[in-house]
Amino acid sequence: MSDLAALTAFRHALHRAPEVSRHEAETARAVLAFTADSAPDRVLTGLGGHGVALEFQGAADGPTVLIRCELDALPIEETGRPDWASGIPGKGHLCGHDGHMAIVAGLALALGRDRPARGRVVLLFQPAEEDGSGAAAVLADPRFAEIAPDWAFALHNLPGLPLGAFVVEPGPANCASVGLRLVLNGRTSHAAEPDKAVSPALALSRLIPGLAALGQGGALTPDFRLVTVTHATMGEPAFGITPGRAEIWATLRTLTDDGMQALKEAALHLAGAEARAGGLTLTHDWHDDFAASTNASEAVTRFRAAITASGIPLANGFGPMRASEDFGRLSSAARLGGAMAFLGSGETHPPLHAPDYDFPDSLIAPGVTAFLRVIRDLCG
């Protein structure tokens, strides 16, 4: 079986058995089994959770190049019907991480046959990207200090871009984002005596448009801010009780980390003012915390040169993604910088996280080729 056929079959097997963030134990085992014959010089498991790192060493001194992909799937029911459809109800590889893993597994096959001449190549299969906790957990693992990358590279497939074309630009690549959960507590009463309650109804009705008004999107300029209210609930599902508790969830999004800090402060200030006005107590917590992902200029230059030299098309005119990606934390940890590239899934392909999305198998070959050329250029 050719490498491409084996990698495609591997991708389909991963797609059938999706595991969500922080539960990717079987996925990690599948990665280890598929890449075992490549005989890495070092294997790290359980990195930052279920992460796997495969290290291939060169004979001479040189840089350490990290190539990263993601292990996790999404808690979304798949509605598409490929022959390799998800066999796990309510879960699906609907962001393409199965395809990203197949690409990086293809690098393991190539490096197993032909080690880098110098330095080290580390292939990282990272856990828990979808909830923003994975990269931070990998960095917090004491063993990451032994990897100490000089360069870090990653890709993400992107519907809307021409099929098989890359985009990689210096500067912002992915927005920062964080989930904010607000809880408003008052006091219930009988629905016949609402005057005896401390109801969060008015505060909730004001917070939904008020939070959204703090960030209304628009062009991805440095002052870009977007607040999306994603969930709200109030009281009990009963007609006889005046509500005494409400909860509202919102996702805050900015182009930069500095902008995020200001937006977080504004959201809490607004929520606090509404709680005080209503005689309510307010608690809050943060979730799915993604730093901004910013591409280093020199890493972009290296990546673009490798893509062009491989005969793969480069597209232009696409700005940063509004969506977040926790690769930014790993990129920032690389001594010489890092870069996230986007690989087109086709202009009319179903969008990421859609229930009928499926990674195009035709992207495996250009993904392997581009990464392998970066590796050879830096490590021989």
SEROKOL-281424 format. One line per 8 residues: their letters; for each residue z, x, y of N, C-alpha, C. Coordinates in steps of 0.02 Angstrom, whole numbers, plus 50000, padded with zeros to 5 digits. Layout:
BEGIN
A = Z:X:Y:Z:X:Y:Z:X:Y; ...
//
This chain:
BEGIN
MSDLAALT = 50000:50043:49940:50000:50000:50000:50000:50044:50062; 49959:50027:50111:49957:50065:50172:50021:50055:50212; 50033:50101:50260:50092:50093:50302:50090:50026:50339; 50031:50009:50367:50027:49948:50406:50041:49886:50364; 50015:49886:50303:50029:49829:50259:50103:49825:50241; 50133:49883:50228:50204:49885:50211:50247:49863:50271; 50228:49885:50330:50267:49866:50390:50259:49792:50406; 50200:49765:50394:50190:49693:50405:50231:49653:50356
AFRHALHR = 50232:49674:50292:50273:49639:50242:50347:49645:50259; 50367:49702:50284:50437:49712:50305:50454:49665:50363; 50409:49660:50411:50420:49615:50468:50428:49543:50444; 50387:49523:50398:50391:49454:50372:50456:49442:50335; 50479:49492:50297:50542:49486:50262:50600:49479:50311; 50599:49518:50364:50651:49512:50416:50649:49443:50448; 50589:49419:50460:50581:49354:50493:50611:49297:50451; 50605:49304:50385:50631:49251:50341:50708:49249:50340
APEVSRHE = 50740:49305:50359:50813:49309:50352:50846:49330:50417; 50839:49290:50470:50866:49309:50535:50943:49307:50537; 50971:49354:50574:51044:49356:50585:51056:49364:50660; 51104:49326:50685:51117:49326:50757:51163:49384:50776; 51172:49393:50841:51210:49449:50868:51278:49457:50835; 51293:49519:50816:51356:49540:50786:51365:49517:50714; 51311:49491:50685:51313:49469:50615:51254:49499:50576; 51229:49557:50596:51166:49583:50569:51176:49629:50509
AETARAVL = 51226:49616:50467:51242:49661:50412:51184:49667:50363; 51155:49612:50342:51100:49614:50294:51037:49644:50324; 51026:49630:50388:50968:49660:50422:50975:49736:50423; 51034:49760:50439:51045:49833:50438:51033:49862:50369; 51056:49827:50318:51045:49852:50249:50971:49852:50232; 50933:49802:50257:50861:49801:50244:50827:49860:50278; 50848:49877:50338:50820:49935:50373:50834:49999:50334; 50894:50007:50310:50912:50067:50272:50872:50072:50208
AFTADSAP = 50862:50016:50174:50824:50016:50111:50751:50033:50124; 50721:50004:50177:50651:50015:50190:50637:50087:50210; 50683:50118:50247:50671:50185:50274:50701:50241:50230; 50731:50223:50173:50766:50272:50132:50720:50329:50110; 50657:50313:50091:50612:50365:50066:50590:50414:50120; 50602:50397:50184:50584:50444:50237:50636:50500:50243; 50692:50492:50207:50743:50544:50202:50763:50573:50270; 50791:50533:50315:50815:50560:50379:50865:50617:50368
DRVLTGLG = 50868:50662:50415:50916:50718:50410:50988:50694:50420; 50996:50638:50454:51062:50610:50464:51055:50535:50473; 51101:50498:50445:51102:50425:50452:51171:50404:50477; 51172:50366:50531:51234:50337:50555:51230:50262:50544; 51282:50233:50515:51285:50161:50504:51346:50132:50539; 51346:50067:50548:51403:50035:50581:51412:50059:50653; 51357:50078:50685:51360:50105:50753:51365:50048:50803; 51422:50043:50837:51431:49989:50885:51429:49920:50855
GHGVALEF = 51447:49916:50792:51443:49853:50754:51403:49865:50692; 51343:49836:50688:51299:49846:50629:51241:49894:50644; 51246:49932:50698:51191:49976:50717:51177:50030:50666; 51114:50051:50664:51091:50104:50620:51053:50155:50662; 51069:50219:50653:51032:50273:50686:51007:50322:50634; 50942:50336:50636:50910:50383:50590:50889:50444:50631; 50911:50503:50609:50897:50564:50646:50849:50609:50607; 50797:50631:50642:50747:50678:50613:50748:50741:50656
QGAADGPT = 50762:50797:50625:50773:50860:50661:50713:50906:50657; 50699:50939:50713:50648:50990:50714:50677:51058:50697; 50633:51106:50683:50656:51173:50664:50678:51214:50724; 50652:51199:50783:50669:51237:50843:50710:51194:50891; 50742:51227:50939:50778:51190:50990:50730:51149:51033; 50756:51094:51057:50715:51051:51099:50753:50989:51119; 50719:50943:51152:50754:50883:51177:50771:50834:51121; 50819:50791:51136:50835:50735:51092:50802:50673:51121
VLIRCELD = 50759:50642:51082:50721:50583:51103:50747:50522:51064; 50770:50472:51099:50796:50411:51069:50743:50356:51076; 50726:50325:51019:50683:50266:51019:50725:50208:50994; 50727:50155:51031:50772:50100:51015:50736:50034:51002; 50760:49997:50952:50740:49928:50940:50802:49886:50927; 50794:49822:50914:50850:49776:50909:50852:49743:50840; 50912:49729:50816:50922:49699:50750:50926:49623:50752; 50947:49593:50807:50970:49523:50805:50916:49472:50819
ALPIEETG = 50929:49412:50792:50887:49353:50803:50923:49304:50848; 50899:49243:50852:50925:49193:50899:50951:49131:50863; 51000:49097:50892:51025:49035:50862:50982:48975:50883; 50918:48978:50865:50869:48927:50882:50832:48906:50818; 50823:48842:50809:50785:48817:50751:50711:48832:50760; 50681:48865:50711:50610:48881:50714:50569:48819:50696; 50519:48803:50738:50476:48747:50723:50406:48768:50700; 50389:48832:50711:50326:48858:50686:50328:48859:50609
RPDWASGI = 50270:48861:50579:50267:48859:50506:50225:48915:50476; 50239:48978:50494:50205:49032:50458:50230:49036:50387; 50193:49069:50345:50214:49077:50275:50281:49113:50271; 50298:49151:50322:50360:49190:50323:50413:49159:50369; 50411:49093:50377:50457:49058:50422:50530:49071:50402; 50574:49064:50451:50645:49073:50440:50670:49029:50383; 50710:49060:50339:50742:49023:50286:50814:49006:50301; 50835:49019:50363:50905:49007:50384:50904:48951:50436
PGKGHLCG = 50930:48892:50420:50929:48837:50469:50964:48857:50534; 50932:48839:50590:50962:48850:50655:50957:48921:50681; 50922:48965:50645:50915:49034:50667:50843:49056:50660; 50821:49099:50706:50752:49122:50702:50740:49186:50741; 50694:49227:50717:50671:49286:50754:50619:49262:50804; 50642:49233:50859:50599:49201:50907:50594:49241:50972; 50611:49306:50967:50603:49352:51024:50562:49413:51004; 50549:49420:50939:50508:49475:50916:50545:49537:50894
HDGHMAIV = 50610:49532:50887:50647:49591:50866:50628:49613:50795; 50605:49566:50754:50580:49585:50688:50519:49631:50695; 50476:49616:50742:50418:49659:50754:50437:49726:50784; 50485:49726:50829:50509:49790:50857:50538:49834:50803; 50577:49804:50757:50605:49843:50701:50549:49871:50657; 50497:49831:50645:50442:49856:50603:50409:49916:50636; 50400:49914:50702:50370:49970:50738:50412:50033:50730; 50477:50027:50742:50520:50087:50738:50527:50110:50665
AGLALALG = 50525:50064:50618:50524:50084:50547:50461:50123:50532; 50406:50105:50565:50344:50143:50556:50351:50215:50580; 50390:50225:50633:50403:50294:50655:50442:50333:50603; 50489:50299:50570:50527:50333:50517:50480:50355:50461; 50432:50313:50442:50385:50333:50390:50345:50395:50411; 50322:50395:50474:50282:50451:50498:50324:50515:50504; 50385:50509:50529:50426:50568:50538:50453:50594:50471; 50459:50550:50423:50478:50572:50356:50427:50618:50324
RDRPARGR = 50363:50608:50341:50310:50650:50315:50299:50712:50357; 50314:50708:50422:50299:50763:50467:50353:50765:50521; 50404:50806:50508:50460:50812:50554:50437:50838:50623; 50475:50822:50676:50459:50852:50740:50466:50928:50737; 50427:50963:50777:50429:51036:50776:50493:51062:50809; 50519:51025:50858:50577:51048:50895:50620:50988:50916; 50682:51002:50930:50727:50950:50953:50745:50900:50899; 50761:50841:50920:50780:50787:50874:50749:50721:50897
VVLLFQPA = 50734:50680:50848:50714:50611:50862:50766:50566:50829; 50793:50520:50869:50842:50472:50843:50812:50402:50850; 50806:50368:50793:50781:50300:50792:50842:50253:50788; 50853:50215:50840:50911:50172:50845:50892:50099:50834; 50921:50069:50783:50914:49998:50770:50979:49966:50797; 50975:49941:50858:51035:49921:50895:51057:49850:50879; 51121:49838:50872:51145:49770:50862:51152:49732:50928; 51157:49666:50922:51183:49622:50975:51151:49632:51043
EEDGSGAA = 51085:49635:51045:51052:49638:51110:51054:49570:51145; 51046:49516:51107:51037:49451:51137:51098:49427:51177; 51157:49449:51159:51216:49427:51198:51240:49482:51245; 51203:49536:51251:51220:49588:51299:51275:49635:51279; 51302:49628:51219:51360:49669:51200:51341:49731:51161; 51280:49734:51134:51262:49786:51086:51258:49856:51114; 51220:49865:51168:51212:49932:51196:51280:49960:51219; 51320:49918:51251:51386:49940:51273:51429:49961:51213
AVLADPRF = 51425:49924:51158:51464:49941:51099:51440:50006:51068; 51374:50017:51068:51347:50080:51042:51371:50139:51084; 51368:50131:51150:51391:50184:51195:51465:50198:51187; 51504:50146:51172:51576:50154:51164:51595:50185:51097; 51549:50184:51050:51562:50215:50984:51567:50290:50994; 51621:50323:50971:51628:50395:50982:51571:50436:50954; 51537:50410:50904:51482:50448:50873:51420:50451:50918; 51415:50407:50968:51357:50411:51012:51356:50476:51050
AEIAPDWA = 51415:50505:51063:51417:50570:51098:51381:50624:51058; 51377:50616:50992:51342:50664:50950:51266:50656:50956; 51244:50598:50978:51172:50587:50988:51150:50616:51054; 51186:50600:51108:51174:50629:51175:51100:50636:51191; 51063:50580:51200:50991:50585:51210:50972:50616:51277; 50918:50653:51277:50888:50676:51339:50840:50623:51366; 50804:50591:51321:50756:50539:51339:50770:50477:51297; 50756:50418:51325:50764:50355:51288:50704:50310:51304
FALHNLPG = 50674:50282:51251:50616:50239:51259:50624:50176:51218; 50595:50122:51242:50596:50059:51206:50536:50018:51228; 50521:49966:51190:50470:49918:51211:50495:49848:51196; 50464:49800:51230:50474:49730:51214:50407:49695:51219; 50391:49657:51167:50329:49618:51171:50337:49565:51225; 50281:49545:51255:50285:49499:51311:50226:49450:51312; 50238:49388:51294:50185:49337:51303:50166:49331:51376; 50102:49316:51387:50076:49313:51455:50036:49374:51475
LPLGAFVV = 50049:49430:51441:50009:49490:51451:49953:49493:51400; 49898:49526:51416:49843:49532:51368:49866:49562:51302; 49841:49535:51249:49862:49557:51182:49848:49631:51173; 49901:49669:51156:49894:49740:51140:49894:49786:51200; 49900:49759:51261:49901:49801:51321:49973:49816:51341; 49986:49878:51363:50052:49898:51385:50058:49892:51461; 50119:49879:51483:50139:49887:51553:50203:49927:51554; 50204:49981:51592:50265:50020:51602:50263:50050:51671
EPGPANCA = 50310:50030:51713:50311:50048:51783:50378:50078:51802; 50380:50123:51851:50444:50150:51873:50484:50097:51912; 50549:50106:51913:50593:50061:51950:50617:50003:51906; 50636:49947:51937:50666:49892:51900:50619:49866:51845; 50647:49858:51785:50609:49831:51729:50636:49763:51708; 50701:49755:51708:50734:49693:51688:50792:49679:51735; 50802:49616:51750:50856:49596:51795:50925:49604:51762; 50975:49613:51804:51044:49607:51782:51060:49533:51775
SVGLRLVL = 51103:49515:51727:51125:49446:51722:51194:49443:51690; 51228:49387:51703:51294:49377:51673:51306:49302:51670; 51342:49280:51619:51361:49211:51612:51431:49199:51641; 51437:49148:51681:51501:49130:51712:51523:49062:51686; 51582:49059:51657:51612:48995:51635:51670:48979:51681; 51666:48921:51713:51718:48897:51758:51753:48837:51726; 51819:48836:51728:51857:48779:51702:51901:48752:51758; 51894:48688:51772:51932:48653:51823:51982:48607:51789
NGRTSHAA = 52045:48616:51804:52098:48576:51773:52135:48535:51825; 52142:48470:51811:52182:48425:51853:52231:48386:51811; 52228:48319:51815:52273:48277:51776:52237:48212:51760; 52243:48189:51698:52212:48126:51678:52255:48067:51701; 52224:48009:51698:52260:47946:51708:52222:47891:51671; 52250:47832:51670:52213:47774:51645:52153:47762:51692; 52098:47741:51662:52039:47729:51703:52049:47672:51753; 52100:47630:51740:52115:47576:51787:52155:47601:51847
EPDKAVSP = 52180:47664:51842:52220:47693:51895:52196:47763:51913; 52134:47767:51935:52106:47833:51951:52144:47868:52008; 52179:47828:52050:52216:47858:52104:52275:47899:52080; 52294:47891:52017:52350:47929:51990:52327:47992:51953; 52263:48004:51953:52234:48063:51920:52219:48117:51972; 52210:48177:51948:52180:48231:51987:52114:48247:51951; 52062:48215:51973:51998:48218:51938:51954:48275:51964; 51919:48310:51918:51873:48363:51940:51802:48337:51954
ALALSRLI = 51793:48270:51952:51726:48243:51957:51690:48264:52021; 51723:48258:52078:51690:48274:52141:51675:48349:52146; 51723:48390:52124:51712:48462:52126:51654:48482:52081; 51650:48452:52023:51595:48467:51977:51528:48446:52007; 51527:48386:52037:51464:48362:52066:51440:48405:52124; 51487:48438:52158:51468:48483:52212:51449:48553:52187; 51483:48574:52134:51471:48642:52109:51402:48649:52077; 51378:48597:52045:51313:48604:52011:51258:48622:52062
PGLAALGQ = 51249:48584:52116:51199:48606:52165:51222:48666:52207; 51287:48672:52217:51312:48728:52258:51300:48795:52226; 51313:48800:52161:51300:48863:52126:51225:48879:52127; 51184:48828:52113:51112:48839:52112:51087:48863:52180; 51118:48838:52234:51096:48858:52301:51112:48930:52317; 51158:48961:52280:51174:49032:52292:51117:49078:52273; 51075:49056:52228:51019:49097:52206:50962:49054:52181; 50909:49049:52220:50855:49002:52204:50792:49037:52179
GGALTPDF = 50799:49100:52160:50742:49135:52131:50694:49161:52183; 50630:49152:52169:50578:49177:52215:50552:49244:52192; 50523:49281:52239:50493:49346:52223:50546:49396:52201; 50526:49440:52156:50573:49490:52129:50578:49550:52176; 50604:49536:52236:50619:49587:52286:50690:49611:52275; 50712:49665:52309:50779:49690:52298:50835:49639:52309; 50823:49587:52351:50875:49538:52363:50867:49475:52320; 50828:49480:52267:50818:49424:52221:50885:49401:52191
RLVTVTHA = 50896:49334:52193:50956:49304:52162:50936:49238:52131; 50960:49226:52071:50946:49163:52037:51008:49141:52000; 51029:49079:52012:51085:49049:51975:51059:48988:51938; 51068:48987:51873:51045:48932:51832:51106:48899:51799; 51119:48837:51815:51173:48800:51782:51148:48780:51713; 51183:48803:51661:51159:48794:51593:51198:48743:51552; 51258:48724:51576:51299:48678:51537:51354:48651:51581; 51371:48587:51572:51428:48557:51608:51456:48501:51566
TMGEPAFG = 51521:48493:51569:51554:48439:51533:51616:48418:51572; 51636:48355:51563:51694:48330:51601:51728:48275:51561; 51794:48279:51558:51833:48226:51528:51820:48215:51455; 51841:48156:51431:51833:48137:51361:51778:48084:51356; 51745:48079:51298:51695:48026:51289:51729:47958:51276; 51761:47933:51330:51799:47871:51325:51794:47834:51391; 51800:47768:51390:51796:47728:51451:51864:47715:51482; 51918:47732:51447:51984:47715:51472:52022:47772:51504
ITPGRAEI = 51990:47830:51513:52026:47889:51537:51991:47917:51598; 52028:47924:51652:52003:47962:51710:52005:48036:51692; 51951:48074:51702:51949:48143:51678:51999:48188:51714; 52024:48237:51677:52070:48286:51706:52046:48358:51696; 51988:48366:51666:51963:48433:51653:51887:48433:51656; 51859:48486:51682:51786:48495:51683:51770:48568:51670; 51711:48579:51644:51689:48647:51630:51616:48652:51650; 51598:48708:51680:51529:48719:51701:51511:48791:51685
WATLRTLT = 51451:48800:51657:51425:48866:51640:51364:48880:51684; 51359:48941:51707:51301:48961:51747:51282:49033:51731; 51218:49047:51732:51193:49115:51724:51173:49141:51793; 51201:49198:51811:51187:49232:51874:51138:49289:51860; 51087:49295:51903:51035:49345:51890:51015:49379:51956; 51011:49445:51955:50990:49484:52013:50946:49541:51990; 50910:49571:52037:50868:49628:52019:50907:49692:52010; 50964:49697:52045:51003:49759:52044:51076:49745:52026
DDGMQALK = 51110:49797:52003:51181:49790:51987:51223:49778:52050; 51205:49811:52105:51241:49799:52168:51234:49727:52190; 51175:49700:52184:51164:49630:52201:51204:49583:52158; 51214:49601:52095:51253:49560:52050:51325:49555:52072; 51354:49610:52093:51424:49609:52115:51433:49560:52173; 51387:49561:52220:51392:49516:52278:51384:49443:52256; 51339:49430:52209:51328:49362:52187:51388:49336:52148; 51419:49378:52107:51480:49357:52071:51535:49338:52120
EAALHLAG = 51543:49378:52171:51595:49362:52221:51580:49296:52256; 51518:49284:52272:51499:49222:52306:51512:49161:52261; 51496:49167:52197:51506:49111:52151:51580:49095:52143; 51621:49146:52137:51693:49134:52130:51723:49106:52194; 51699:49129:52251:51723:49103:52315:51708:49028:52320; 51647:49008:52303:51628:48938:52305:51670:48896:52258; 51678:48920:52196:51716:48882:52147:51789:48876:52168; 51817:48929:52195:51886:48927:52218:51896:48877:52274
AEARAGGL = 51848:48874:52321:51853:48828:52377:51851:48755:52353; 51806:48741:52305:51802:48673:52279:51865:48654:52239; 51893:48701:52202:51954:48687:52164:52011:48672:52211; 52019:48711:52263:52073:48700:52311:52065:48633:52346; 52004:48616:52364:51992:48553:52399:52009:48493:52355; 52002:48500:52290:52016:48446:52244:52085:48448:52213; 52127:48496:52234:52193:48502:52205:52192:48523:52132; 52142:48560:52112:52131:48581:52043:52150:48654:52033
TLTHDWHD = 52166:48671:51973:52172:48742:51956:52106:48766:51927; 52090:48829:51939:52027:48858:51918:52039:48920:51876; 52006:48923:51819:52003:48985:51780:51930:49001:51767; 51917:49064:51755:51848:49084:51742:51846:49142:51693; 51790:49151:51660:51778:49211:51620:51703:49226:51619; 51688:49288:51600:51619:49313:51602:51593:49324:51531; 51528:49313:51521:51498:49320:51455:51428:49349:51463; 51401:49375:51407:51332:49399:51404:51314:49441:51465
DFAASTNA = 51350:49495:51473:51346:49538:51532:51292:49591:51522; 51237:49585:51559:51181:49632:51556:51176:49671:51621; 51177:49737:51616:51160:49778:51675:51085:49775:51687; 51065:49790:51748:50994:49796:51763:50964:49854:51724; 50902:49846:51704:50866:49899:51669:50815:49929:51717; 50823:49994:51731:50781:50028:51780:50746:50087:51747; 50681:50090:51754:50642:50144:51724:50641:50206:51768; 50655:50264:51737:50652:50328:51773:50580:50350:51780
SEAVTRFR = 50563:50376:51838:50493:50393:51852:50464:50442:51802; 50501:50496:51786:50473:50546:51740:50464:50517:51670; 50510:50474:51648:50502:50443:51583:50441:50398:51581; 50430:50362:51636:50370:50319:51641:50307:50361:51638; 50307:50417:51674:50249:50461:51673:50233:50484:51602; 50285:50504:51565:50276:50526:51496:50248:50469:51453; 50277:50410:51461:50258:50352:51420:50186:50332:51435; 50168:50328:51499:50100:50309:51518:50049:50359:51493
AAITASGI = 50066:50423:51498:50020:50474:51474:50008:50467:51399; 50061:50453:51361:50054:50445:51289:50012:50384:51272; 50023:50329:51308:49984:50268:51294:49911:50280:51309; 49896:50310:51366:49827:50323:51385:49793:50370:51336; 49828:50424:51317:49800:50472:51270:49787:50441:51202; 49823:50388:51186:49813:50353:51122:49756:50303:51124; 49726:50294:51182:49671:50247:51188:49693:50175:51191; 49756:50163:51208:49783:50095:51212:49779:50072:51285
PLANGFGP = 49757:50011:51299:49749:49991:51369:49816:49983:51405; 49815:49999:51469:49871:49988:51514:49852:49932:51562; 49896:49882:51570:49885:49828:51617:49922:49843:51681; 49900:49813:51735:49931:49823:51801:49949:49756:51832; 49990:49760:51884:50005:49701:51923:50061:49658:51896; 50096:49682:51845:50153:49643:51819:50217:49675:51843; 50260:49635:51875:50323:49661:51902:50378:49659:51850; 50441:49668:51872:50497:49666:51826:50503:49598:51792
MRASEDFG = 50535:49598:51733:50550:49535:51699:50612:49504:51730; 50611:49439:51739:50672:49404:51759:50723:49407:51702; 50699:49405:51641:50744:49407:51584:50780:49475:51581; 50838:49475:51551:50879:49535:51547:50870:49571:51480; 50890:49633:51479:50881:49676:51421:50934:49731:51424; 50975:49738:51372:51030:49786:51380:51010:49858:51367; 50944:49871:51359:50921:49940:51354:50939:49980:51416; 50948:49947:51473:50965:49983:51534:51026:50027:51527
RLSSAARL = 51075:50006:51488:51135:50046:51478:51119:50110:51439; 51076:50104:51388:51056:50164:51350:51012:50209:51392; 50967:50180:51430:50923:50220:51472:50964:50260:51522; 51016:50229:51551:51058:50264:51599:51097:50321:51567; 51109:50316:51502:51147:50368:51467:51103:50428:51448; 51037:50421:51453:50992:50476:51436:50990:50527:51493; 50999:50590:51478:51007:50642:51529:50946:50647:51574; 50886:50640:51547:50825:50647:51586:50793:50579:51602
GGAMAFLG = 50823:50526:51578:50800:50459:51596:50768:50422:51538; 50750:50361:51551:50720:50319:51500:50672:50269:51529; 50636:50235:51485:50586:50186:51508:50578:50131:51456; 50575:50070:51480:50559:50011:51440:50487:49990:51456; 50446:49985:51405:50377:49962:51413:50371:49891:51387; 50322:49854:51413:50307:49788:51389:50239:49790:51355; 50235:49759:51296:50174:49758:51256:50151:49686:51249; 50090:49673:51274:50066:49605:51279:50057:49570:51213
SGETHPPL = 50083:49508:51211:50076:49465:51151:50019:49415:51159; 49983:49418:51215:49928:49371:51227:49945:49323:51282; 49895:49307:51323:49906:49264:51382:49930:49194:51364; 49908:49168:51307:49925:49099:51289:49975:49096:51231; 50005:49152:51214:50053:49152:51159:50116:49113:51178; 50147:49077:51131:50210:49043:51147:50261:49091:51177; 50300:49069:51226:50345:49115:51260:50404:49137:51216; 50436:49191:51238:50496:49215:51204:50549:49160:51204
HAPDYDFP = 50584:49155:51148:50638:49106:51137:50612:49036:51127; 50546:49026:51126:50519:48959:51110:50526:48948:51035; 50534:48885:51013:50545:48873:50941:50484:48888:50898; 50424:48891:50929:50363:48905:50891:50337:48976:50901; 50378:49019:50932:50358:49089:50943:50357:49126:50876; 50310:49173:50869:50309:49221:50813:50277:49285:50838; 50306:49342:50819:50281:49407:50841:50211:49419:50812; 50163:49440:50853:50095:49454:50827:50095:49519:50786
DSLIAPGV = 50076:49514:50724:50074:49574:50681:50026:49627:50707; 49977:49607:50746:49928:49656:50772:49960:49705:50821; 50022:49692:50843:50055:49738:50890:50091:49795:50854; 50098:49791:50789:50135:49844:50753:50099:49911:50761; 50034:49913:50749:49997:49976:50751:49999:50009:50820; 49983:49974:50875:49986:50008:50940:50057:50028:50959; 50106:49989:50938:50176:50008:50952:50194:50074:50919; 50177:50081:50855:50191:50143:50819:50152:50201:50851
TAFLRVIR = 50089:50189:50866:50047:50242:50894:50074:50268:50960; 50092:50222:51005:50116:50243:51071:50181:50282:51066; 50229:50256:51028:50293:50291:51021:50283:50360:50988; 50241:50361:50937:50231:50424:50901:50199:50476:50947; 50156:50456:50991:50125:50503:51038:50177:50529:51087; 50222:50486:51111:50277:50509:51154:50318:50562:51118; 50335:50548:51056:50376:50594:51016:50340:50661:51008; 50276:50659:50990:50239:50722:50980:50232:50761:51045
DLCG = 50222:50726:51100:50216:50760:51164:50281:50796:51184; 50337:50766:51167:50402:50795:51188:50431:50842:51135; 50417:50827:51072:50450:50866:51017:50401:50901:50971; 50337:50892:50982:50288:50926:50940:50277:50892:50873
//
